[in-house]
């Protein structure tokens, strides 16, 4: 990530312009660390796949089968083009997470924003060829929501901004290992879901908050806003190849 990533995001309107220099510096360091972690995870996945295929090849007795494994190894693991695709993927993930952090800050940074829009809704914004839950209903976002301790309201995934459900989704509560570790969307790789502001009037009608009740923002630590939890982030080899 460039040393001016945060400034660039601010200029593009994807981060609040009112961040202090200290907040911007902390956020930049958090972003740099996160990007490095993503790259490390990708490289580890490449090496693990390399070892697995090599081990398989060494146990084969048929030369043609062995050649097939080695050809696959060269095409999907060893080739410079394939490696470039993997590293490009890790950069894209980091950029999507940085943009998600910007949305999260805009939704939580001021008391006015939280008072006027005290809740968020997790909702599909972008289409995907094979949405989560297509093959396994327990992998769908509504199922993940309930597994993380959330309650569906009229089928909708809605909660107050300071609800722990958001971090639980990022941590993969319920046993999901493809999540990105953060309390904001995207919660998992290649997700087409984002969080949208929910007005106070609608939040009241949904029973999330009282009409005159004070709304609290999500707690924000700029130095650790972006992080990969130890039990999250399985690099999807099929997407990488």
Protein Blocks (a to p, Z undefined) as FASTA:
>chain_A
ZZklmmmmmmnopacfkbcfklmmmmmmmmmmmmmmmmmmmmmmmmmmmmmmmmmmmmpc
bfklmmmmmmmmmmmmmpmklmmmmmmmmmmmmmmmmmmmmmmmmmmmpmklmmmmmbcc
dddfbdcfbaghklmmklpmklmmmmnopaceehiacddfklcklmmmmnopaiiakbgh
iabdcfbghiabdcddddfklmmmnopacfklccddddddfklmpccdfkgoiadfklmZ
Z
